[in-house]
Amino acid sequence: MGDREGRPTLITIFPPMPVIHADIETFEQIVINGSAEKAIAVAFEASPALEKLASELKFTIAKLDPEDPNNQQLAAYLRLSAISDIRIFKNRQIIANINGALPEAELRKLILPFFLSEEESLLLNAEENLNLGQASTAIKTLQKLFEKNASNKKVCYLLAKAKVMTGKKEEAKTLLQTIKEGDDFYNESKSLLELTEFYEDTKPPYDKAYKLASQNKYKEALDSFLDLIENKQDKEGKAKKAMITLFSVLGPKHELTWEYRAKLNRLIYI
């Protein structure tokens, strides 16, 4: 393709717009047909949280004007009874009804699965299984994902974490050592590698706490490390370092991280 002088024509490809205004005349083209390629969210109102998710996950929000009387037919069809209601379309049909007034974290959790690839969805489920302590279930999925794409550092890290939780320390260490400085998940991998060393440090007064940590009894281990600090037995500072390592391994959103980081801070700063 070119202009009259034979020069190539430059074609600019624009990224999908997060919000597109739809009405009764354009609904079929924008939403029904559009959802055949990728899921689309439909709503009267595109909240900041919803727009943020749309930008991050690269999906479109079809926004309906609630003041347009013609859109009342669409609202009835979609059963949109509140300004905050969201409908998810995929493959030309409604697949989910979501309350858009939920806090951002909850909204994200509900919306995320509809806009992930199959691989991303499997990874998310495996990560949730790990957070629930179901390492044996997670490891099967993670192993398949790793065999498919060994260069994915998140998969590598989570597989190593699952192996630590199932007592396969040496296999975990081999995986973690492939994640180099500058790679994604390097800091998390470094902390997990330190966790595997808990097996090797059995000297009093740390032996009980380290043993609990190596058995993945994280709550009991954190309690034990906290006791050492509170009773002025952490002269080498290993208990504090071990707790910080466990926080990193558990992740910032884990309830144990929130609970014991607060307890540790109270001991240190009060």
C-alpha positions as CSV (number, residue, x, y, z in Angstrom):
1,M,0.0,0.0,0.0
2,G,1.3,3.5,-0.8
3,D,0.5,7.0,-2.0
4,R,0.3,8.2,-5.6
5,E,4.1,8.6,-5.8
6,G,4.6,5.0,-4.6
7,R,5.8,5.9,-1.1
8,P,4.5,3.5,1.7
9,T,1.6,4.8,3.7
10,L,2.1,4.9,7.4
11,I,-0.7,3.3,9.4
12,T,-1.1,4.4,13.0
13,I,-2.6,1.8,15.3
14,F,-4.2,3.3,18.4
15,P,-4.6,1.3,21.6
16,P,-8.1,0.4,22.6
17,M,-10.0,3.2,24.4
18,P,-10.8,2.2,28.0
19,V,-14.2,3.9,27.8
20,I,-16.5,4.0,24.7
21,H,-20.0,5.5,24.8
22,A,-22.6,3.1,23.6
23,D,-26.4,3.5,22.9
24,I,-29.2,1.4,21.6
25,E,-28.0,1.9,18.0
26,T,-24.3,1.0,18.5
27,F,-24.8,-1.6,21.3
28,E,-24.8,-4.6,18.9
29,Q,-21.6,-3.5,17.1
30,I,-19.6,-2.3,20.2
31,V,-20.7,-4.9,22.8
32,I,-22.3,-7.9,21.2
33,N,-19.9,-8.2,18.3
34,G,-17.0,-6.7,20.1
35,S,-17.2,-9.3,22.9
36,A,-16.6,-12.1,20.4
37,E,-12.9,-11.1,20.5
38,K,-12.5,-10.0,24.1
39,A,-14.7,-9.6,27.1
40,I,-16.2,-6.1,27.5
41,A,-17.6,-4.4,30.6
42,V,-20.9,-2.5,30.3
43,A,-22.0,0.1,32.9
44,F,-23.9,3.4,33.4
45,E,-20.9,4.7,35.3
46,A,-17.2,4.1,34.8
47,S,-15.8,4.5,38.3
48,P,-12.1,5.5,38.7
49,A,-11.4,1.9,40.0
50,L,-13.1,0.4,37.0
51,E,-11.2,2.7,34.6
52,K,-7.9,1.8,36.3
53,L,-8.6,-1.9,35.8
54,A,-9.6,-1.3,32.2
55,S,-6.3,0.5,31.5
56,E,-4.2,-2.2,33.3
57,L,-5.9,-5.2,31.7
58,K,-6.5,-3.6,28.3
59,F,-10.3,-4.1,28.2
60,T,-13.1,-1.8,27.0
61,I,-15.9,-0.3,29.1
62,A,-19.1,0.4,27.1
63,K,-20.7,3.3,29.0
64,L,-24.5,3.9,28.7
65,D,-26.0,7.3,29.3
66,P,-28.7,6.8,32.0
67,E,-30.3,10.1,30.9
68,D,-31.0,8.8,27.4
69,P,-34.6,7.5,27.4
70,N,-33.7,5.1,24.6
71,N,-31.2,3.4,26.9
72,Q,-33.9,2.3,29.3
73,Q,-34.7,-0.6,26.9
74,L,-31.0,-1.7,27.2
75,A,-31.1,-1.2,30.9
76,A,-34.1,-3.5,31.2
77,Y,-32.4,-6.1,28.9
78,L,-29.2,-6.0,30.9
79,R,-31.1,-5.7,34.2
80,L,-29.1,-2.7,35.2
81,S,-31.0,-1.5,38.3
82,A,-28.2,0.8,39.8
83,I,-25.8,3.3,38.4
84,S,-22.9,1.2,39.8
85,D,-24.0,-2.1,38.2
86,I,-21.6,-3.8,35.8
87,R,-22.3,-6.5,33.2
88,I,-19.5,-8.5,31.6
89,F,-20.0,-9.7,28.0
90,K,-18.0,-12.4,26.4
91,N,-18.7,-14.4,23.2
92,R,-21.8,-12.2,22.6
93,Q,-23.5,-13.0,25.9
94,I,-23.6,-11.8,29.6
95,I,-21.3,-14.0,31.7
96,A,-21.2,-12.0,34.9
97,N,-23.1,-9.4,37.0
98,I,-20.9,-7.3,39.3
99,N,-21.6,-4.6,41.8
100,G,-19.3,-1.8,40.8
101,A,-19.7,0.0,44.1
102,L,-17.4,-2.5,45.9
103,P,-14.0,-1.4,47.2
104,E,-11.3,-1.5,44.5
105,A,-9.6,-4.6,46.0
106,E,-12.8,-6.6,45.9
107,L,-13.8,-5.3,42.5
108,R,-10.4,-6.3,41.1
109,K,-10.7,-9.8,42.5
110,L,-14.1,-10.3,40.8
111,I,-13.2,-8.7,37.5
112,L,-9.7,-10.1,37.0
113,P,-10.6,-13.7,35.9
114,F,-12.6,-12.4,32.9
115,F,-9.8,-10.6,31.4
116,L,-6.9,-12.9,31.8
117,S,-5.4,-15.4,29.4
118,E,-5.7,-19.1,30.2
119,E,-2.1,-19.1,31.4
120,E,-2.6,-16.0,33.6
121,S,-5.8,-17.5,35.0
122,L,-4.0,-20.8,35.9
123,L,-1.2,-18.8,37.5
124,L,-3.6,-16.8,39.6
125,N,-5.4,-19.9,40.8
126,A,-2.1,-21.5,41.7
127,E,-1.1,-18.4,43.7
128,E,-4.4,-18.4,45.6
129,N,-3.8,-22.1,46.4
130,L,-0.4,-21.3,47.8
131,N,-1.9,-18.5,50.0
132,L,-4.4,-21.0,51.3
133,G,-1.6,-23.5,52.1
134,Q,-2.6,-25.9,49.4
135,A,0.9,-26.4,48.0
136,S,0.3,-29.9,46.6
137,T,-2.5,-28.6,44.5
138,A,-0.6,-25.6,43.3
139,I,2.6,-27.5,42.4
140,K,0.8,-29.5,39.7
141,T,-0.3,-26.4,37.9
142,L,2.9,-24.6,38.4
143,Q,5.0,-27.5,37.1
144,K,3.0,-27.5,33.9
145,L,3.3,-23.8,33.5
146,F,7.1,-24.0,34.1
147,E,7.5,-26.7,31.5
148,K,5.7,-24.5,29.0
149,N,7.6,-21.3,29.8
150,A,10.7,-21.7,32.0
151,S,11.7,-18.1,31.5
152,N,8.6,-16.8,33.4
153,K,10.3,-15.7,36.7
154,K,7.0,-15.5,38.6
155,V,6.2,-19.1,37.7
156,C,9.7,-20.1,38.7
157,Y,9.5,-18.3,42.0
158,L,6.0,-19.7,42.9
159,L,7.1,-23.2,41.9
160,A,10.1,-22.9,44.2
161,K,7.8,-21.6,47.0
162,A,5.5,-24.6,46.5
163,K,8.5,-27.0,46.7
164,V,9.7,-25.3,49.9
165,M,6.2,-25.8,51.4
166,T,6.2,-29.5,50.4
167,G,9.7,-30.1,51.8
168,K,11.6,-30.3,48.5
169,K,14.3,-27.8,49.6
170,E,17.1,-28.8,47.2
171,E,14.7,-28.6,44.2
172,A,13.5,-25.2,45.4
173,K,17.1,-23.9,45.8
174,T,18.0,-25.0,42.2
175,L,15.0,-23.1,40.9
176,L,15.7,-20.0,43.0
177,Q,19.4,-19.8,41.9
178,T,18.3,-19.3,38.3
179,I,16.6,-16.0,39.2
180,K,19.4,-13.4,39.0
181,E,19.7,-9.9,40.2
182,G,17.7,-7.6,37.9
183,D,15.2,-10.3,37.1
184,D,11.6,-10.0,38.2
185,F,11.0,-11.6,41.6
186,Y,14.7,-11.4,42.5
187,N,14.1,-9.9,45.9
188,E,11.3,-12.4,46.7
189,S,13.5,-15.3,45.5
190,K,16.4,-14.1,47.7
191,S,14.2,-14.1,50.7
192,L,12.8,-17.6,49.9
193,L,16.4,-18.8,49.5
194,E,17.1,-17.5,53.0
195,L,14.1,-19.3,54.2
196,T,15.5,-22.6,53.0
197,E,18.5,-22.0,55.2
198,F,16.3,-22.2,58.3
199,Y,16.7,-26.0,57.9
200,E,20.4,-25.6,58.5
201,D,20.5,-23.3,61.5
202,T,19.6,-25.3,64.6
203,K,21.6,-23.6,67.3
204,P,19.8,-22.5,70.5
205,P,17.9,-20.3,71.2
206,Y,16.8,-20.2,67.5
207,D,16.5,-23.9,66.9
208,K,12.8,-24.2,67.8
209,A,11.6,-21.3,65.7
210,Y,13.8,-22.3,62.7
211,K,12.4,-25.8,62.8
212,L,8.8,-24.5,62.8
213,A,9.6,-22.2,59.9
214,S,11.2,-25.1,58.0
215,Q,8.0,-27.1,58.5
216,N,5.9,-24.2,57.1
217,K,4.3,-23.6,60.5
218,Y,4.6,-19.9,59.9
219,K,2.3,-18.6,62.6
220,E,4.0,-20.8,65.3
221,A,7.4,-19.8,63.9
222,L,6.6,-16.1,64.1
223,D,5.3,-16.4,67.6
224,S,8.5,-18.2,68.6
225,F,10.7,-15.5,67.0
226,L,8.7,-12.8,68.6
227,D,9.2,-14.5,72.0
228,L,12.9,-14.4,71.5
229,I,12.9,-10.7,70.8
230,E,10.5,-9.9,73.7
231,N,12.6,-11.9,76.1
232,K,15.8,-10.2,75.0
233,Q,17.2,-13.4,73.6
234,D,17.8,-12.2,70.1
235,K,21.3,-10.9,70.7
236,E,22.4,-11.8,67.2
237,G,19.4,-10.2,65.6
238,K,18.5,-13.4,63.8
239,A,14.9,-13.5,65.0
240,K,14.2,-10.1,63.6
241,K,15.8,-10.9,60.3
242,A,13.9,-14.2,60.2
243,M,10.6,-12.5,60.7
244,I,11.3,-10.0,58.0
245,T,12.2,-12.9,55.7
246,L,9.0,-14.6,56.4
247,F,7.0,-11.4,55.7
248,S,8.6,-11.3,52.3
249,V,7.9,-14.9,51.6
250,L,4.3,-14.7,52.7
251,G,3.8,-11.5,50.8
252,P,2.6,-8.0,51.9
253,K,-1.1,-8.9,51.7
254,H,-1.0,-12.1,53.8
255,E,-2.9,-11.7,57.1
256,L,0.1,-13.1,59.1
257,T,2.4,-10.4,57.6
258,W,-0.1,-7.7,58.7
259,E,-0.5,-9.1,62.2
260,Y,3.1,-9.9,63.0
261,R,4.7,-6.9,61.3
262,A,2.5,-4.8,63.7
263,K,3.6,-6.9,66.7
264,L,7.2,-6.6,65.7
265,N,7.0,-2.8,65.3
266,R,5.4,-2.5,68.7
267,L,8.3,-4.4,70.3
268,I,11.0,-2.4,68.5
269,Y,9.6,1.1,68.7
270,I,7.7,1.1,72.0
